[in-house]
Amino acid sequence: MVEAMNFAAIPEDQARQFVARMVQVDKWDWSGLCGVDDVIGGGEAYVALDADGKATVAFVVEQVHYEHGRELVIRVAHQLVRGRDLVGEVLPEIERVFGAGCDAVVIYTKRAGLVHKLQNAGYGEAAKIMRKAINK
């Protein structure tokens, strides 16, 4: 049986630092329109801790309440150390801990490898986002 993972909330300035790295390398926002605060949105930032208490993954999650249910949105995640299976190890624990009372989990990505891993973990495509730049 897999041991339960521990999570720790991180301060806003620390969350802004890891999200800034993601935005700078186009891992999150592909339009060039979003900044750090847009990525964090109404979410809360945490780190996943290994058995020794070392932070291995930083992420921002938000529960969104709709008229007919709730969904957990994983706004961004950043692997802090190599060798961790984010989809196989960390994601199920995020779903369990932060998705309590939710009807669905949502992850936005354009990374083909991650899409494949998520599909193998039971995720399915829910929509396509189309974007066209407007010339000003």
C-alpha positions as a Markdown table, in Angstrom:
| # | Residue | x | y | z |
|---|---|---|---|---|
| 1 | Met | 0.0 | 0.0 | 0.0 |
| 2 | Val | 1.3 | 3.5 | -0.9 |
| 3 | Glu | 1.9 | 5.8 | 2.0 |
| 4 | Ala | -0.2 | 9.0 | 2.0 |
| 5 | Met | 1.6 | 12.0 | 0.7 |
| 6 | Asn | 2.0 | 15.1 | 2.7 |
| 7 | Phe | 1.3 | 18.6 | 1.4 |
| 8 | Ala | 2.2 | 22.0 | 2.8 |
| 9 | Ala | 0.8 | 25.4 | 1.8 |
| 10 | Ile | 3.4 | 27.8 | 0.5 |
| 11 | Pro | 3.5 | 31.5 | 0.9 |
| 12 | Glu | 2.4 | 33.7 | -2.0 |
| 13 | Asp | 5.9 | 35.0 | -2.8 |
| 14 | Gln | 7.2 | 31.5 | -3.2 |
| 15 | Ala | 4.2 | 30.5 | -5.4 |
| 16 | Arg | 4.8 | 33.5 | -7.5 |
| 17 | Gln | 8.5 | 32.5 | -8.0 |
| 18 | Phe | 7.7 | 29.0 | -9.3 |
| 19 | Val | 4.8 | 30.2 | -11.5 |
| 20 | Ala | 7.0 | 32.9 | -13.0 |
| 21 | Arg | 9.4 | 30.2 | -14.1 |
| 22 | Met | 6.5 | 28.3 | -15.8 |
| 23 | Val | 5.2 | 31.5 | -17.5 |
| 24 | Gln | 8.7 | 32.5 | -18.7 |
| 25 | Val | 9.3 | 29.2 | -20.5 |
| 26 | Asp | 5.8 | 29.1 | -22.0 |
| 27 | Lys | 4.8 | 26.0 | -20.1 |
| 28 | Trp | 1.5 | 27.4 | -19.0 |
| 29 | Asp | 0.4 | 30.4 | -21.0 |
| 30 | Trp | 0.7 | 30.0 | -24.8 |
| 31 | Ser | -0.9 | 33.3 | -25.7 |
| 32 | Gly | 1.6 | 35.6 | -24.2 |
| 33 | Leu | -1.3 | 37.4 | -22.5 |
| 34 | Cys | -1.1 | 35.9 | -19.0 |
| 35 | Gly | 1.1 | 36.9 | -16.1 |
| 36 | Val | 1.8 | 35.2 | -12.8 |
| 37 | Asp | -1.3 | 36.5 | -11.1 |
| 38 | Asp | -3.5 | 35.2 | -13.9 |
| 39 | Val | -2.0 | 31.7 | -13.6 |
| 40 | Ile | -2.5 | 31.7 | -9.8 |
| 41 | Gly | -6.0 | 33.2 | -10.1 |
| 42 | Gly | -8.1 | 32.2 | -7.2 |
| 43 | Gly | -6.1 | 29.1 | -6.5 |
| 44 | Glu | -4.0 | 28.2 | -3.5 |
| 45 | Ala | -0.3 | 27.0 | -3.8 |
| 46 | Tyr | 1.1 | 23.9 | -2.2 |
| 47 | Val | 4.1 | 21.6 | -2.3 |
| 48 | Ala | 4.1 | 17.8 | -2.2 |
| 49 | Leu | 6.6 | 16.5 | 0.3 |
| 50 | Asp | 8.6 | 13.3 | 0.1 |
| 51 | Ala | 9.1 | 11.0 | 3.1 |
| 52 | Asp | 12.1 | 13.1 | 4.2 |
| 53 | Gly | 10.0 | 16.3 | 4.1 |
| 54 | Lys | 11.7 | 17.6 | 0.9 |
| 55 | Ala | 9.5 | 19.5 | -1.5 |
| 56 | Thr | 9.2 | 17.6 | -4.8 |
| 57 | Val | 6.3 | 19.3 | -6.7 |
| 58 | Ala | 4.8 | 22.7 | -6.4 |
| 59 | Phe | 1.3 | 23.3 | -7.6 |
| 60 | Val | -1.7 | 25.6 | -7.6 |
| 61 | Val | -5.3 | 24.2 | -7.2 |
| 62 | Glu | -8.7 | 25.8 | -7.0 |
| 63 | Gln | -12.1 | 24.4 | -6.4 |
| 64 | Val | -14.7 | 25.9 | -8.7 |
| 65 | His | -18.3 | 25.8 | -7.6 |
| 66 | Tyr | -21.0 | 25.6 | -10.3 |
| 67 | Glu | -24.7 | 25.4 | -10.1 |
| 68 | His | -24.7 | 21.6 | -10.4 |
| 69 | Gly | -21.4 | 20.6 | -8.8 |
| 70 | Arg | -17.8 | 21.4 | -8.2 |
| 71 | Glu | -14.6 | 20.7 | -10.0 |
| 72 | Leu | -11.0 | 20.8 | -8.9 |
| 73 | Val | -8.8 | 22.8 | -11.3 |
| 74 | Ile | -5.1 | 22.1 | -11.2 |
| 75 | Arg | -4.0 | 25.5 | -12.4 |
| 76 | Val | -0.3 | 24.7 | -12.7 |
| 77 | Ala | 2.2 | 22.2 | -11.4 |
| 78 | His | 6.0 | 22.3 | -11.4 |
| 79 | Gln | 8.3 | 19.3 | -10.7 |
| 80 | Leu | 11.0 | 20.5 | -8.3 |
| 81 | Val | 13.1 | 17.2 | -8.4 |
| 82 | Arg | 13.6 | 14.6 | -11.0 |
| 83 | Gly | 12.4 | 11.1 | -10.7 |
| 84 | Arg | 8.9 | 11.7 | -9.4 |
| 85 | Asp | 6.0 | 10.2 | -11.4 |
| 86 | Leu | 3.7 | 13.2 | -11.3 |
| 87 | Val | 0.7 | 11.5 | -13.0 |
| 88 | Gly | 1.1 | 8.1 | -11.3 |
| 89 | Glu | 2.1 | 9.2 | -7.8 |
| 90 | Val | 1.3 | 12.8 | -7.1 |
| 91 | Leu | -1.8 | 13.4 | -9.1 |
| 92 | Pro | -3.9 | 10.7 | -7.4 |
| 93 | Glu | -3.0 | 12.2 | -4.0 |
| 94 | Ile | -3.9 | 15.7 | -5.2 |
| 95 | Glu | -7.2 | 14.4 | -6.4 |
| 96 | Arg | -7.9 | 12.6 | -3.1 |
| 97 | Val | -6.9 | 15.4 | -0.8 |
| 98 | Phe | -7.9 | 18.5 | -2.7 |
| 99 | Gly | -10.7 | 17.0 | -4.7 |
| 100 | Ala | -12.8 | 16.0 | -1.7 |
| 101 | Gly | -16.4 | 16.9 | -2.5 |
| 102 | Cys | -15.7 | 17.6 | -6.2 |
| 103 | Asp | -17.3 | 15.9 | -9.2 |
| 104 | Ala | -14.4 | 16.3 | -11.6 |
| 105 | Val | -10.8 | 17.3 | -12.0 |
| 106 | Val | -9.6 | 19.6 | -14.7 |
| 107 | Ile | -6.1 | 20.1 | -16.1 |
| 108 | Tyr | -5.1 | 22.3 | -19.0 |
| 109 | Thr | -2.2 | 21.3 | -21.1 |
| 110 | Lys | -0.9 | 21.2 | -24.6 |
| 111 | Arg | 2.0 | 18.9 | -24.0 |
| 112 | Ala | 1.4 | 15.7 | -26.0 |
| 113 | Gly | 3.3 | 13.4 | -23.6 |
| 114 | Leu | 1.3 | 14.7 | -20.6 |
| 115 | Val | -2.0 | 14.3 | -22.5 |
| 116 | His | -1.1 | 10.6 | -23.2 |
| 117 | Lys | -0.2 | 10.0 | -19.5 |
| 118 | Leu | -3.4 | 11.7 | -18.4 |
| 119 | Gln | -5.5 | 9.6 | -20.8 |
| 120 | Asn | -3.9 | 6.4 | -19.4 |
| 121 | Ala | -4.9 | 7.7 | -15.9 |
| 122 | Gly | -8.6 | 8.0 | -16.9 |
| 123 | Tyr | -8.7 | 11.6 | -18.1 |
| 124 | Gly | -10.5 | 12.5 | -21.4 |
| 125 | Glu | -10.6 | 15.5 | -23.7 |
| 126 | Ala | -13.4 | 17.9 | -22.6 |
| 127 | Ala | -12.9 | 20.7 | -25.1 |
| 128 | Lys | -10.6 | 22.4 | -27.6 |
| 129 | Ile | -9.6 | 26.0 | -27.2 |
| 130 | Met | -9.2 | 27.9 | -30.4 |
| 131 | Arg | -7.3 | 31.2 | -30.4 |
| 132 | Lys | -6.6 | 33.8 | -33.1 |
| 133 | Ala | -4.6 | 37.0 | -32.6 |
| 134 | Ile | -6.4 | 40.2 | -33.3 |
| 135 | Asn | -4.3 | 42.7 | -35.3 |
| 136 | Lys | -4.4 | 46.1 | -33.6 |
